[in-house]
Amino acid sequence: MRSDLGNRVVWAAFFSLLMAAGGCVTAQQQRTDLPAPQSYEYHLCEGLQFERVQQGKFRGKKQLTELENETDEFYKGQGNKVFMVMHWFDLVPKARYTFRFEWYRPDGKQLGAQQADVKVLHNDWYTFNSMKLDRKYNRPSGKWSVKAYANQEHIVTAHFLLADNPKEMAELRSRVKDTGAESVSTEPVGTGQSVPPLPAAGAGDRFAVVIGIAEYEQVNRGGLSNLIYADDDARAFANILLRLGWKRSHVNLLVNEQATRRNILIALESWLTKAGPNDQIVLFWAGHGFPDPEDPEKVYFACHDTDITIPATGYRMDRVRVALEERKAKNVIVLADTCHAGKLITRGHRDISVVPGIRRMRKERTVPQGWIFMVGADTDRRSIEHTSWKNGAFTHCLIQGLSGEADGFLSVASKDGIVTMRELKAYLSTAMPEETQRVLGVAKRPIITTSSSDPDIWDTALKAD
């Protein structure tokens, strides 16, 4: 299995901590003046692939292009390694960061650490570290951990199993499955080391793909214009999920040049495969949408690299729906601050009504039960950005609601510190037309609906347990 990163990498791989885990490096001065990274992904894999950049100011530099065999199960052997890869989305360009990786044995003792002081060139950046698994190092079998730090702040801990052979791995895997609880210890397995199980995924996990595109590669072609705040919309929504207790590794944020068609396809059709039927999936998309002029029933999201004169270079909205359906999740929430989001359901310059698309989906029952749609337009008018909000109109109200303004709103539910979709629905339906009337002189209303006939669907919340 190979994970192809494609253009998503940007120039992130110019720096790496590519060393076997061993001794420690003296700590550098803490970067207290920089905000702690809030948006990231991590990956465990067996290898990395690179290629040389062929043009531009980074010509000749190495660019990370592929992760080889993403897994959390590794085997000892000559030349084998486990790589921990951190993909950062919100670093401060041209700032200096201290990155650190710490590796821990199954008994909880630290094996070693690496640390480096780095000047990053882009907000989208990769750092990585590896541990050699050659048998001469006598690594004990069991559950290992690796911790990642940025500026001395612990960001995430990843866990993986290490075994001598498939039989031993099966025994470890079975013990993990049987015990479920991370704190349970087991009998030694061949090496005299206890083997605490990996955390069980269990029910109720949450995964979000968050997309915001304000800058387009093909700007002005076919009338496509850049937006002002769509990328900020996505960052704001990702940050609100983190404040609500979501795991950072379960929030896949793609903004501007990260949000190519290929990377979006990977996020929706590959990264989301980790979600199970009992998990909650959230899709947030802010940016342009556009119809196919030859077939207006086909409506597309404009990706960063979309040429809207060739509609197929966008991402068809009904394909987005199909990709989410394939996860078979019982609870899916789709939030869109984008023109034409009605084909999901429909910010952009070409207008198409959002209402028929939603009504058609409900009538034809083309969406599984348990889906909720909240999108920022109920007419042919474009979604609105304004300096008064620093966001799209819909996102501005959405963030306000999830930040607590919707809690107990209009007494549709008790004020208990948890914003349900019922409360958010009531708040958006009131706040958005009031805000747009106040600022723009015309009231804009969101479209909010569900595929479910069960009224309890509105008791769903985004707050993590």
C-alpha positions as CSV (number, residue, x, y, z in Angstrom):
1,M,0.0,0.0,0.0
2,R,1.3,3.4,-0.9
3,S,-0.1,6.8,0.0
4,D,0.5,9.3,-2.8
5,L,0.8,12.9,-1.5
6,G,1.1,14.6,-4.9
7,N,1.1,18.4,-4.9
8,R,-0.2,18.5,-1.4
9,V,3.3,18.5,-0.1
10,V,4.1,22.0,-1.2
11,W,7.7,22.7,-0.1
12,A,7.3,20.9,3.2
13,A,10.1,18.3,2.9
14,F,13.0,20.6,2.7
15,F,13.6,20.0,6.4
16,S,13.6,16.5,8.0
17,L,14.7,14.8,11.2
18,L,15.7,11.7,9.4
19,M,17.8,9.9,12.0
20,A,17.6,6.7,14.0
21,A,16.2,7.3,17.5
22,G,19.1,7.5,19.9
23,G,20.5,10.1,22.2
24,C,19.0,13.4,23.1
25,V,19.9,16.8,21.7
26,T,20.3,19.8,24.0
27,A,17.1,21.8,24.0
28,Q,17.0,25.1,22.2
29,Q,15.4,28.2,23.4
30,Q,11.6,27.9,23.5
31,R,9.7,29.9,20.9
32,T,7.2,31.5,23.2
33,D,6.4,34.3,20.8
34,L,4.8,31.9,18.2
35,P,1.3,30.5,18.5
36,A,1.2,26.8,19.1
37,P,0.3,24.9,15.9
38,Q,-3.4,24.0,15.9
39,S,-3.9,22.2,12.6
40,Y,-1.9,19.1,11.6
41,E,-2.0,15.5,10.6
42,Y,0.3,12.7,11.6
43,H,1.2,9.5,9.7
44,L,3.1,6.3,10.6
45,C,4.6,4.5,7.6
46,E,7.4,2.2,6.5
47,G,9.2,4.6,4.1
48,L,9.2,7.9,2.2
49,Q,9.7,8.8,-1.4
50,F,11.3,12.1,-2.7
51,E,11.8,13.9,-5.9
52,R,13.8,16.9,-6.9
53,V,11.9,20.2,-7.6
54,Q,12.5,21.0,-11.3
55,Q,11.6,24.7,-11.4
56,G,11.0,27.8,-9.4
57,K,13.0,29.3,-6.5
58,F,13.2,25.8,-4.8
59,R,14.6,24.1,-7.8
60,G,16.9,21.3,-6.8
61,K,15.4,20.9,-3.4
62,K,14.0,17.5,-2.3
63,Q,10.2,17.3,-2.2
64,L,8.3,14.6,-0.3
65,T,5.9,12.8,-2.7
66,E,4.9,9.5,-1.2
67,L,4.4,7.7,2.1
68,E,5.1,4.0,1.7
69,N,2.7,1.6,3.4
70,E,0.9,3.7,6.1
71,T,0.3,1.3,9.0
72,D,0.5,1.0,12.8
73,E,2.0,-2.5,12.7
74,F,5.8,-2.9,12.1
75,Y,8.2,-5.8,11.9
76,K,11.8,-6.1,13.0
77,G,14.3,-6.8,10.2
78,Q,17.3,-5.6,8.3
79,G,16.8,-2.1,6.9
80,N,13.2,-1.8,8.4
81,K,12.2,1.5,9.9
82,V,9.1,3.2,11.3
83,F,8.6,6.8,10.2
84,M,6.6,9.3,12.2
85,V,5.5,12.1,9.8
86,M,4.0,15.4,11.0
87,H,2.1,17.5,8.4
88,W,1.6,21.0,9.7
89,F,-0.9,23.4,8.1
90,D,-0.7,26.6,10.1
91,L,2.9,27.4,10.8
92,V,4.1,31.0,10.5
93,P,6.2,31.3,7.3
94,K,9.9,32.4,7.8
95,A,9.6,31.8,11.6
96,R,11.9,29.5,13.5
97,Y,10.5,26.5,15.2
98,T,11.9,23.8,17.5
99,F,10.6,20.4,16.5
100,R,11.2,17.3,18.7
101,F,10.3,13.6,18.5
102,E,10.5,11.3,21.5
103,W,10.3,7.5,21.2
104,Y,9.0,5.3,24.1
105,R,9.4,1.5,24.6
106,P,6.5,-0.7,25.6
107,D,7.5,-0.4,29.3
108,G,7.0,3.4,29.0
109,K,10.8,4.2,29.2
110,Q,12.1,6.7,26.7
111,L,14.4,5.2,24.2
112,G,15.7,8.4,22.7
113,A,14.8,11.7,21.1
114,Q,15.7,14.1,18.3
115,Q,15.3,17.8,18.2
116,A,16.1,20.5,15.6
117,D,15.8,24.2,15.3
118,V,14.3,25.1,11.9
119,K,13.3,28.1,9.9
120,V,10.1,27.1,8.0
121,L,9.4,28.5,4.6
122,H,5.7,27.9,4.4
123,N,2.7,27.4,6.6
124,D,2.3,24.0,5.0
125,W,5.3,22.0,6.2
126,Y,6.4,18.4,6.9
127,T,8.7,17.2,9.7
128,F,9.6,13.6,10.2
129,N,11.7,11.2,12.2
130,S,12.5,7.5,12.0
131,M,13.5,4.6,14.2
132,K,15.5,1.7,12.9
133,L,14.1,-1.7,13.4
134,D,17.2,-3.9,12.6
135,R,17.3,-6.9,14.9
136,K,20.8,-5.9,16.2
137,Y,19.1,-3.1,18.1
138,N,17.0,-5.6,20.2
139,R,13.9,-3.5,20.1
140,P,11.3,-5.2,22.4
141,S,8.0,-6.3,20.9
142,G,4.9,-4.6,22.0
143,K,3.1,-1.3,21.8
144,W,5.5,1.6,21.2
145,S,4.8,5.3,21.3
146,V,6.2,8.4,19.6
147,K,5.5,11.9,20.8
148,A,5.8,15.0,18.6
149,Y,6.5,18.5,20.0
150,A,6.6,22.0,18.5
151,N,8.4,24.7,20.5
152,Q,8.5,22.4,23.5
153,E,4.7,21.9,23.5
154,H,3.4,18.4,23.2
155,I,1.2,18.1,20.1
156,V,0.3,14.4,19.7
157,T,1.3,10.9,20.7
158,A,1.1,8.1,18.1
159,H,1.1,4.4,19.0
160,F,2.2,1.4,17.0
161,L,2.8,-2.4,17.4
162,L,6.2,-3.9,16.9
163,A,6.6,-7.7,16.4
164,D,9.2,-10.3,15.2
165,N,6.9,-12.1,12.9
166,P,3.3,-12.3,11.7
167,K,2.4,-14.9,14.3
168,E,3.5,-12.6,17.1
169,M,1.8,-9.7,15.5
170,A,-1.5,-11.6,15.4
171,E,-1.1,-12.4,19.1
172,L,-0.5,-8.7,19.9
173,R,-3.4,-7.6,17.6
174,S,-5.7,-10.1,19.3
175,R,-4.8,-8.9,22.8
176,V,-5.5,-5.3,21.7
177,K,-8.9,-6.3,20.3
178,D,-9.8,-8.4,23.4
179,T,-8.8,-5.9,26.0
180,G,-9.8,-2.6,24.3
181,A,-8.7,-0.5,27.3
182,E,-5.3,1.2,26.8
183,S,-4.4,0.9,30.5
184,V,-4.7,-2.9,30.6
185,S,-1.4,-4.8,30.8
186,T,-0.9,-8.3,29.3
187,E,1.5,-11.1,29.9
188,P,4.9,-11.0,28.2
189,V,5.0,-12.0,24.5
190,G,8.3,-13.6,23.7
191,T,10.5,-10.8,24.9
192,G,9.8,-10.4,28.6
193,Q,8.1,-7.0,28.0
194,S,4.5,-6.2,28.9
195,V,2.3,-5.3,25.9
196,P,-0.3,-2.7,26.7
197,P,-2.9,-2.6,23.9
198,L,-3.4,0.1,21.4
199,P,-6.3,2.5,22.0
200,A,-9.5,1.0,20.5
201,A,-11.2,3.1,17.9
202,G,-14.6,2.1,19.2
203,A,-17.9,3.9,18.5
204,G,-18.4,7.6,18.3
205,D,-15.1,8.7,16.6
206,R,-15.3,11.9,14.6
207,F,-13.6,12.8,11.3
208,A,-13.8,16.2,9.5
209,V,-12.6,17.3,6.1
210,V,-12.4,21.1,6.1
211,I,-11.7,22.9,2.8
212,G,-11.4,26.6,2.2
213,I,-10.2,28.2,-1.1
214,A,-9.7,31.9,-1.4
215,E,-6.8,31.8,-3.9
216,Y,-7.2,30.1,-7.3
217,E,-4.4,29.0,-9.7
218,Q,-6.6,29.8,-12.7
219,V,-7.9,33.1,-11.4
220,N,-9.6,35.3,-14.0
221,R,-9.9,32.4,-16.4
222,G,-13.6,32.0,-17.3
223,G,-14.4,34.8,-14.9
224,L,-13.1,32.9,-11.8
225,S,-12.1,35.4,-9.1
226,N,-10.2,35.1,-5.8
227,L,-12.2,35.4,-2.6
228,I,-11.2,37.2,0.5
229,Y,-12.1,35.0,3.5
230,A,-12.8,31.5,2.3
231,D,-9.5,30.2,3.6
232,D,-10.0,32.0,6.9
233,D,-13.5,30.4,7.0
234,A,-11.9,26.9,6.9
235,R,-9.3,27.7,9.5
236,A,-11.9,29.2,11.8
237,F,-14.1,26.1,11.6
238,A,-11.2,23.7,12.1
239,N,-10.2,25.7,15.2
240,I,-13.7,25.5,16.6
241,L,-13.7,21.7,16.2
242,L,-10.4,21.6,18.2
243,R,-11.9,23.8,20.9
244,L,-14.9,21.4,21.0
245,G,-12.5,18.5,21.8
246,W,-11.9,17.0,18.4
247,K,-8.6,15.1,17.9
248,R,-6.3,17.2,15.8
249,S,-5.3,14.2,13.7
250,H,-9.0,13.7,12.8
251,V,-9.4,17.2,11.3
252,N,-8.1,17.3,7.7
253,L,-7.7,20.9,6.8
254,L,-7.0,21.9,3.2
255,V,-6.7,25.6,2.3
256,N,-5.7,27.3,-1.0
257,E,-2.8,25.5,-2.8
258,Q,-3.3,22.5,-0.6
259,A,-6.9,22.1,-1.9
260,T,-6.1,20.7,-5.3
261,R,-8.6,18.4,-6.9
262,R,-6.2,15.5,-6.3
263,N,-5.7,16.2,-2.6
264,I,-9.5,16.7,-2.1
265,L,-10.1,13.4,-3.8
266,I,-7.5,11.7,-1.5
267,A,-9.1,13.3,1.6
268,L,-12.6,12.3,0.7
269,E,-12.0,8.9,-0.9
270,S,-8.9,7.7,0.9
271,W,-8.2,9.5,4.2
272,L,-11.9,9.1,5.2
273,T,-11.8,5.4,4.8
274,K,-10.7,5.2,8.5
275,A,-14.2,6.3,9.5
276,G,-16.7,3.6,10.4
277,P,-20.5,3.3,10.3
278,N,-20.8,4.5,13.9
279,D,-18.6,7.5,13.4
280,Q,-19.5,11.1,12.7
281,I,-18.3,12.7,9.5
282,V,-18.3,16.5,8.9
283,L,-17.5,18.1,5.6
284,F,-17.0,21.9,5.5
285,W,-16.3,23.7,2.2
286,A,-15.9,27.4,1.6
287,G,-15.1,28.7,-1.8
288,H,-16.5,28.9,-5.4
289,G,-19.0,26.6,-7.0
290,F,-20.0,26.6,-10.6
291,P,-22.4,24.7,-13.0
292,D,-21.4,23.0,-16.3
293,P,-22.7,25.4,-18.9
294,E,-23.6,22.4,-21.2
295,D,-25.5,20.7,-18.4
296,P,-26.5,23.0,-15.5
297,E,-27.7,20.0,-13.5
298,K,-24.0,19.1,-13.0
299,V,-22.5,21.5,-10.4
300,Y,-18.9,21.5,-9.3
301,F,-16.8,22.8,-6.4
302,A,-13.9,24.8,-7.8
303,C,-10.7,23.3,-6.4
304,H,-7.5,25.4,-6.2
305,D,-6.3,24.1,-9.6
306,T,-9.7,24.0,-11.3
307,D,-10.1,25.6,-14.8
308,I,-13.8,26.4,-14.9
309,T,-13.8,26.5,-18.7
310,I,-13.2,22.7,-18.3
311,P,-15.9,21.7,-15.7
312,A,-14.5,18.3,-15.1
313,T,-11.4,19.8,-13.5
314,G,-13.6,20.7,-10.6
315,Y,-15.1,18.3,-8.1
316,R,-18.7,17.4,-8.8
317,M,-21.0,17.9,-5.9
318,D,-22.9,14.7,-6.4
319,R,-19.6,12.9,-6.3
320,V,-18.8,14.5,-3.0
321,R,-22.1,13.0,-1.7
322,V,-21.3,9.6,-3.2
323,A,-17.8,9.6,-1.6
324,L,-19.4,10.3,1.8
325,E,-22.1,7.7,1.3
326,E,-19.4,5.1,0.7
327,R,-18.2,5.5,4.2
328,K,-21.6,4.2,5.3
329,A,-21.6,6.5,8.3
330,K,-24.9,7.0,10.0
331,N,-24.2,10.6,10.9
332,V,-22.9,13.0,8.3
333,I,-23.0,16.8,8.6
334,V,-22.4,18.9,5.5
335,L,-21.6,22.6,6.0
336,A,-21.0,24.8,2.9
337,D,-20.4,28.5,2.5
338,T,-20.2,28.4,-1.3
339,C,-22.2,29.4,-4.3
340,H,-24.2,26.6,-5.9
341,A,-24.0,24.3,-2.9
342,G,-27.6,23.2,-3.6
343,K,-26.4,20.3,-5.7
344,L,-25.1,18.8,-2.5
345,I,-27.1,21.1,-1.8
346,T,-25.4,25.2,-3.8
347,R,-19.9,32.2,-2.9
348,G,-19.4,32.4,-6.5
349,H,-20.3,34.6,-9.5
350,R,-22.6,32.3,-11.5
351,D,-25.9,31.8,-9.9
352,I,-28.1,28.7,-9.6
353,S,-30.8,28.0,-7.0
354,V,-29.8,25.8,-4.1
355,V,-33.4,24.8,-3.3
356,P,-34.2,22.3,-6.1
357,G,-31.1,20.2,-5.4
358,I,-32.0,19.7,-1.8
359,R,-35.6,19.0,-2.4
360,R,-34.7,16.5,-5.1
361,M,-32.4,14.6,-2.9
362,R,-35.0,14.3,-0.2
363,K,-37.8,13.3,-2.6
364,E,-35.7,10.7,-4.4
365,R,-34.1,9.5,-1.1
366,T,-30.7,9.6,-2.6
367,V,-29.0,10.4,0.7
368,P,-28.9,7.8,3.6
369,Q,-30.9,8.6,6.7
370,G,-28.9,10.6,9.3
371,W,-27.5,13.4,7.2
372,I,-27.8,17.1,8.1
373,F,-27.2,19.9,5.5
374,M,-26.5,23.5,6.5
375,V,-25.5,25.8,3.7
376,G,-25.2,29.5,3.2
377,A,-27.7,30.4,0.5
378,D,-31.4,29.9,-0.2
379,T,-31.7,31.9,-3.4
380,D,-29.8,32.5,-6.7
381,R,-27.7,35.3,-5.1
382,R,-24.1,34.6,-4.3
383,S,-22.8,33.9,-0.9
384,I,-21.5,37.1,0.7
385,E,-18.2,38.1,2.2
386,H,-17.9,41.4,4.1
387,T,-15.2,43.1,6.2
388,S,-17.6,43.4,9.0
389,W,-17.4,39.7,9.5
390,K,-13.9,38.7,8.3
391,N,-15.7,35.6,7.0
392,G,-18.5,34.6,4.7
393,A,-21.9,35.5,6.1
394,F,-22.8,31.9,6.8
395,T,-19.5,31.0,8.4
396,H,-19.5,34.1,10.6
397,C,-22.9,33.0,12.1
398,L,-21.9,29.4,12.2
399,I,-18.7,30.1,14.3
400,Q,-20.7,32.5,16.6
401,G,-23.3,29.8,17.1
402,L,-20.9,27.0,17.9
403,S,-18.9,29.3,20.2
404,G,-21.9,29.4,22.5
405,E,-24.3,31.9,21.1
406,A,-26.6,29.1,20.0
407,D,-26.6,27.3,23.4
408,G,-30.2,27.5,24.7
409,F,-31.2,29.8,21.8
410,L,-34.9,30.6,21.8
411,S,-35.2,27.9,24.5
412,V,-35.3,25.2,21.9
413,A,-33.1,23.2,24.3
414,S,-31.6,23.8,27.7
415,K,-28.5,26.0,28.1
416,D,-26.1,23.3,29.1
417,G,-22.8,24.1,27.4
418,I,-23.5,21.9,24.5
419,V,-24.7,23.3,21.2
420,T,-26.9,20.8,19.4
421,M,-27.9,20.9,15.7
422,R,-31.4,21.9,16.9
423,E,-30.0,24.9,18.7
424,L,-27.6,25.8,15.8
425,K,-30.5,25.5,13.3
426,A,-32.6,28.0,15.3
427,Y,-29.7,30.3,15.7
428,L,-28.6,30.3,12.1
429,S,-32.1,30.8,10.8
430,T,-32.4,33.9,12.9
431,A,-28.9,35.3,13.1
432,M,-27.9,35.1,9.4
433,P,-30.8,37.0,8.0
434,E,-30.5,39.6,10.8
435,E,-26.7,40.0,10.2
436,T,-27.0,40.3,6.4
437,Q,-30.0,42.7,6.7
438,R,-28.0,44.9,9.0
439,V,-24.7,44.9,7.0
440,L,-25.9,44.4,3.5
441,G,-29.5,45.7,3.5
442,V,-30.8,42.4,2.3
443,A,-31.6,39.3,4.4
444,K,-30.0,36.1,3.4
445,R,-31.2,32.9,4.8
446,P,-29.4,29.5,5.1
447,I,-30.8,26.2,3.9
448,I,-30.9,23.7,6.8
449,T,-32.4,20.3,6.3
450,T,-32.0,16.6,7.0
451,S,-32.4,13.3,5.2
452,S,-33.9,11.8,8.4
453,S,-37.5,11.6,9.4
454,D,-36.4,11.1,13.0
455,P,-36.7,14.4,14.9
456,D,-34.0,13.3,17.3
457,I,-31.4,13.8,14.6
458,W,-31.4,17.5,15.6
459,D,-30.0,16.5,19.1
460,T,-26.7,15.7,17.4
461,A,-23.8,17.8,18.6
462,L,-20.3,18.5,17.4
463,K,-18.8,18.6,20.9
464,A,-16.6,15.6,21.5
465,D,-17.5,13.4,24.5
